[in-house]
Amino acid sequence: ERARYFRATSVWPLTEKFDSAAWLSNFSEDEKRFAIQLLNNFLYFNKPLTESLFRASFQALSREISARHVCMSTAINKWDDFCRRMIVVRVVGENENDTDSGYLFARMARDKLGIPENQIVSPESALQKIRSGGSHNVIFVDDFSGTGNQFITTWFKPYKLGEKDNESFHSLDAAAKARCSFYYCPTVITEKGKKAIIEECLGVQVFSAYCLGEEYSVLNPDSYIWRDSFKADGPEFVRYISRRLGIPDTGGN
């Protein structure tokens, strides 16, 4: 009944995209109570909700910029000036892929936030602009940041800007600090990921729609997911099933 209601109201996707009954059939009868508990805590973000989360991450940034000014007209002018000097950059991993989520969120910045296309650039183009001088507000966009590793990779990854020159955002940060500011705006980030980025990528400010603490982790016995009788065995169930599927614990790498 719950599954039918969630699909009817688009809280869950259609069955062909997410077949909860088929998923539950993967578990033995003894395991199903844990699987159902996980299913009860499953959240699905459709396209409009994802766009709202993305907008909210930018709003969190705008509140920070505007909060420095008491006068509303001054705050609006400062935000307009901030946007004129904005460069939006997608987050990439160690191996860039045409299906990376960064492309989707770069397009979303253009289509849903109205950011001009010439201000949405590749990491290489952003580095060229920074190195060429001028004052820039560099905003990295992303979907979800768990460990923070993907952004940290983007920050330190060297790009070939000339025949002999290799530059990264990290290497240019010190030289450009007086005239450039760096921001990371994922839709959702974990506290663990945010802490790692702040410690590893000095000078980067992080803004997101939501920041998830350890209480959201299925490996935490005190998670709100594992209430009452599930607290003792819930995390071990996830570890056991993961081992059975051949999914190793790599610490997020």
Contacts in CASP RR format, 6 or more apart in sequence:
PFRMAT RR
TARGET T0000
AUTHOR 0000-0000-0000
METHOD contacts of the structure
MODEL  1
ERARYFRATSVWPLTEKFDSAAWLSNFSEDEKRFAIQLLNNFLYFNKPLT
ESLFRASFQALSREISARHVCMSTAINKWDDFCRRMIVVRVVGENENDTD
SGYLFARMARDKLGIPENQIVSPESALQKIRSGGSHNVIFVDDFSGTGNQ
FITTWFKPYKLGEKDNESFHSLDAAAKARCSFYYCPTVITEKGKKAIIEE
CLGVQVFSAYCLGEEYSVLNPDSYIWRDSFKADGPEFVRYISRRLGIPDT
GGN
3 12 0 8 1.000
3 20 0 8 1.000
3 21 0 8 1.000
5 11 0 8 1.000
6 12 0 8 1.000
7 13 0 8 1.000
7 14 0 8 1.000
7 15 0 8 1.000
10 46 0 8 1.000
11 44 0 8 1.000
12 18 0 8 1.000
12 20 0 8 1.000
12 42 0 8 1.000
12 44 0 8 1.000
13 44 0 8 1.000
13 46 0 8 1.000
18 44 0 8 1.000
20 39 0 8 1.000
23 35 0 8 1.000
23 39 0 8 1.000
24 32 0 8 1.000
24 35 0 8 1.000
24 36 0 8 1.000
24 39 0 8 1.000
26 35 0 8 1.000
27 34 0 8 1.000
27 35 0 8 1.000
27 241 0 8 1.000
31 237 0 8 1.000
31 241 0 8 1.000
34 230 0 8 1.000
34 233 0 8 1.000
34 234 0 8 1.000
34 237 0 8 1.000
37 225 0 8 1.000
37 226 0 8 1.000
37 230 0 8 1.000
37 234 0 8 1.000
38 218 0 8 1.000
38 225 0 8 1.000
41 225 0 8 1.000
45 53 0 8 1.000
50 143 0 8 1.000
50 187 0 8 1.000
51 108 0 8 1.000
51 112 0 8 1.000
52 209 0 8 1.000
53 187 0 8 1.000
53 188 0 8 1.000
53 209 0 8 1.000
53 210 0 8 1.000
54 105 0 8 1.000
54 108 0 8 1.000
54 109 0 8 1.000
54 112 0 8 1.000
54 113 0 8 1.000
54 141 0 8 1.000
54 187 0 8 1.000
54 209 0 8 1.000
55 112 0 8 1.000
55 113 0 8 1.000
56 187 0 8 1.000
56 209 0 8 1.000
57 185 0 8 1.000
57 186 0 8 1.000
57 187 0 8 1.000
57 207 0 8 1.000
57 208 0 8 1.000
57 209 0 8 1.000
58 113 0 8 1.000
58 185 0 8 1.000
58 207 0 8 1.000
60 185 0 8 1.000
60 207 0 8 1.000
60 208 0 8 1.000
60 209 0 8 1.000
61 139 0 8 1.000
61 183 0 8 1.000
61 185 0 8 1.000
61 207 0 8 1.000
62 79 0 8 1.000
64 205 0 8 1.000
64 207 0 8 1.000
65 75 0 8 1.000
65 78 0 8 1.000
65 79 0 8 1.000
65 82 0 8 1.000
66 75 0 8 1.000
66 76 0 8 1.000
66 78 0 8 1.000
66 79 0 8 1.000
67 75 0 8 1.000
68 75 0 8 1.000
68 78 0 8 1.000
69 75 0 8 1.000
69 78 0 8 1.000
82 137 0 8 1.000
83 115 0 8 1.000
85 135 0 8 1.000
85 136 0 8 1.000
85 137 0 8 1.000
86 115 0 8 1.000
86 119 0 8 1.000
86 136 0 8 1.000
86 137 0 8 1.000
86 139 0 8 1.000
87 119 0 8 1.000
87 121 0 8 1.000
87 126 0 8 1.000
87 129 0 8 1.000
87 136 0 8 1.000
87 137 0 8 1.000
87 138 0 8 1.000
87 139 0 8 1.000
88 106 0 8 1.000
88 109 0 8 1.000
88 115 0 8 1.000
88 119 0 8 1.000
88 120 0 8 1.000
88 121 0 8 1.000
88 139 0 8 1.000
88 141 0 8 1.000
89 106 0 8 1.000
89 121 0 8 1.000
89 122 0 8 1.000
89 123 0 8 1.000
89 126 0 8 1.000
89 138 0 8 1.000
89 139 0 8 1.000
89 140 0 8 1.000
89 141 0 8 1.000
90 100 0 8 1.000
90 102 0 8 1.000
90 103 0 8 1.000
90 105 0 8 1.000
90 106 0 8 1.000
90 122 0 8 1.000
90 123 0 8 1.000
90 140 0 8 1.000
90 141 0 8 1.000
90 142 0 8 1.000
91 100 0 8 1.000
91 102 0 8 1.000
91 140 0 8 1.000
91 141 0 8 1.000
91 142 0 8 1.000
91 150 0 8 1.000
91 151 0 8 1.000
91 154 0 8 1.000
91 184 0 8 1.000
91 186 0 8 1.000
92 100 0 8 1.000
92 102 0 8 1.000
92 123 0 8 1.000
92 150 0 8 1.000
92 153 0 8 1.000
92 154 0 8 1.000
92 157 0 8 1.000
93 100 0 8 1.000
93 150 0 8 1.000
93 153 0 8 1.000
93 154 0 8 1.000
93 157 0 8 1.000
94 153 0 8 1.000
94 157 0 8 1.000
101 142 0 8 1.000
101 143 0 8 1.000
102 141 0 8 1.000
102 142 0 8 1.000
102 143 0 8 1.000
104 143 0 8 1.000
105 141 0 8 1.000
105 142 0 8 1.000
105 143 0 8 1.000
105 187 0 8 1.000
106 120 0 8 1.000
106 141 0 8 1.000
108 141 0 8 1.000
109 115 0 8 1.000
109 120 0 8 1.000
109 141 0 8 1.000
110 116 0 8 1.000
110 117 0 8 1.000
110 120 0 8 1.000
121 129 0 8 1.000
123 154 0 8 1.000
123 157 0 8 1.000
123 159 0 8 1.000
123 169 0 8 1.000
124 159 0 8 1.000
124 161 0 8 1.000
126 136 0 8 1.000
126 138 0 8 1.000
126 169 0 8 1.000
127 159 0 8 1.000
127 161 0 8 1.000
127 167 0 8 1.000
127 168 0 8 1.000
127 169 0 8 1.000
127 172 0 8 1.000
128 161 0 8 1.000
129 136 0 8 1.000
130 136 0 8 1.000
130 138 0 8 1.000
130 169 0 8 1.000
130 172 0 8 1.000
130 176 0 8 1.000
130 180 0 8 1.000
131 161 0 8 1.000
131 167 0 8 1.000
131 172 0 8 1.000
131 176 0 8 1.000
133 176 0 8 1.000
133 179 0 8 1.000
134 179 0 8 1.000
134 180 0 8 1.000
135 179 0 8 1.000
135 180 0 8 1.000
136 176 0 8 1.000
136 179 0 8 1.000
136 180 0 8 1.000
136 181 0 8 1.000
137 180 0 8 1.000
137 181 0 8 1.000
137 183 0 8 1.000
138 169 0 8 1.000
138 180 0 8 1.000
138 181 0 8 1.000
138 182 0 8 1.000
138 183 0 8 1.000
139 183 0 8 1.000
139 184 0 8 1.000
139 185 0 8 1.000
140 151 0 8 1.000
140 154 0 8 1.000
140 182 0 8 1.000
140 183 0 8 1.000
140 184 0 8 1.000
140 185 0 8 1.000
141 185 0 8 1.000
141 186 0 8 1.000
142 150 0 8 1.000
142 151 0 8 1.000
142 184 0 8 1.000
142 185 0 8 1.000
142 186 0 8 1.000
142 187 0 8 1.000
143 186 0 8 1.000
143 187 0 8 1.000
143 188 0 8 1.000
144 186 0 8 1.000
144 187 0 8 1.000
144 188 0 8 1.000
144 189 0 8 1.000
145 151 0 8 1.000
145 184 0 8 1.000
145 186 0 8 1.000
145 188 0 8 1.000
145 189 0 8 1.000
145 190 0 8 1.000
145 193 0 8 1.000
145 194 0 8 1.000
145 197 0 8 1.000
145 208 0 8 1.000
146 189 0 8 1.000
146 190 0 8 1.000
146 192 0 8 1.000
146 193 0 8 1.000
146 252 0 8 1.000
147 190 0 8 1.000
147 192 0 8 1.000
147 193 0 8 1.000
147 196 0 8 1.000
147 251 0 8 1.000
147 252 0 8 1.000
147 253 0 8 1.000
148 189 0 8 1.000
148 192 0 8 1.000
148 193 0 8 1.000
148 194 0 8 1.000
148 196 0 8 1.000
148 197 0 8 1.000
149 196 0 8 1.000
149 252 0 8 1.000
149 253 0 8 1.000
151 184 0 8 1.000
151 186 0 8 1.000
151 197 0 8 1.000
151 201 0 8 1.000
152 196 0 8 1.000
152 197 0 8 1.000
152 200 0 8 1.000
152 201 0 8 1.000
154 169 0 8 1.000
155 168 0 8 1.000
155 169 0 8 1.000
155 170 0 8 1.000
155 200 0 8 1.000
155 201 0 8 1.000
155 204 0 8 1.000
156 168 0 8 1.000
156 169 0 8 1.000
156 170 0 8 1.000
157 168 0 8 1.000
158 166 0 8 1.000
158 167 0 8 1.000
158 168 0 8 1.000
158 171 0 8 1.000
159 166 0 8 1.000
159 167 0 8 1.000
159 168 0 8 1.000
160 166 0 8 1.000
161 167 0 8 1.000
169 182 0 8 1.000
170 201 0 8 1.000
173 180 0 8 1.000
173 182 0 8 1.000
173 202 0 8 1.000
173 203 0 8 1.000
177 203 0 8 1.000
181 205 0 8 1.000
182 201 0 8 1.000
182 203 0 8 1.000
182 204 0 8 1.000
182 205 0 8 1.000
183 204 0 8 1.000
183 205 0 8 1.000
183 206 0 8 1.000
183 207 0 8 1.000
184 197 0 8 1.000
184 201 0 8 1.000
184 204 0 8 1.000
184 205 0 8 1.000
184 206 0 8 1.000
184 207 0 8 1.000
185 206 0 8 1.000
185 207 0 8 1.000
185 208 0 8 1.000
186 206 0 8 1.000
186 208 0 8 1.000
187 208 0 8 1.000
187 209 0 8 1.000
187 210 0 8 1.000
188 208 0 8 1.000
188 209 0 8 1.000
188 210 0 8 1.000
188 211 0 8 1.000
188 212 0 8 1.000
189 206 0 8 1.000
189 208 0 8 1.000
189 210 0 8 1.000
189 211 0 8 1.000
189 212 0 8 1.000
190 211 0 8 1.000
190 212 0 8 1.000
190 213 0 8 1.000
190 216 0 8 1.000
191 211 0 8 1.000
191 212 0 8 1.000
191 213 0 8 1.000
191 214 0 8 1.000
192 213 0 8 1.000
192 214 0 8 1.000
194 206 0 8 1.000
194 208 0 8 1.000
194 211 0 8 1.000
197 204 0 8 1.000
197 206 0 8 1.000
198 204 0 8 1.000
198 206 0 8 1.000
214 220 0 8 1.000
214 222 0 8 1.000
214 223 0 8 1.000
215 222 0 8 1.000
215 223 0 8 1.000
215 224 0 8 1.000
216 223 0 8 1.000
216 224 0 8 1.000
216 225 0 8 1.000
217 223 0 8 1.000
218 225 0 8 1.000
218 226 0 8 1.000
218 234 0 8 1.000
218 235 0 8 1.000
218 238 0 8 1.000
219 235 0 8 1.000
219 238 0 8 1.000
219 239 0 8 1.000
220 226 0 8 1.000
220 235 0 8 1.000
221 231 0 8 1.000
221 232 0 8 1.000
221 234 0 8 1.000
221 235 0 8 1.000
222 231 0 8 1.000
223 235 0 8 1.000
226 234 0 8 1.000
226 235 0 8 1.000
239 249 0 8 1.000
242 248 0 8 1.000
242 249 0 8 1.000
END
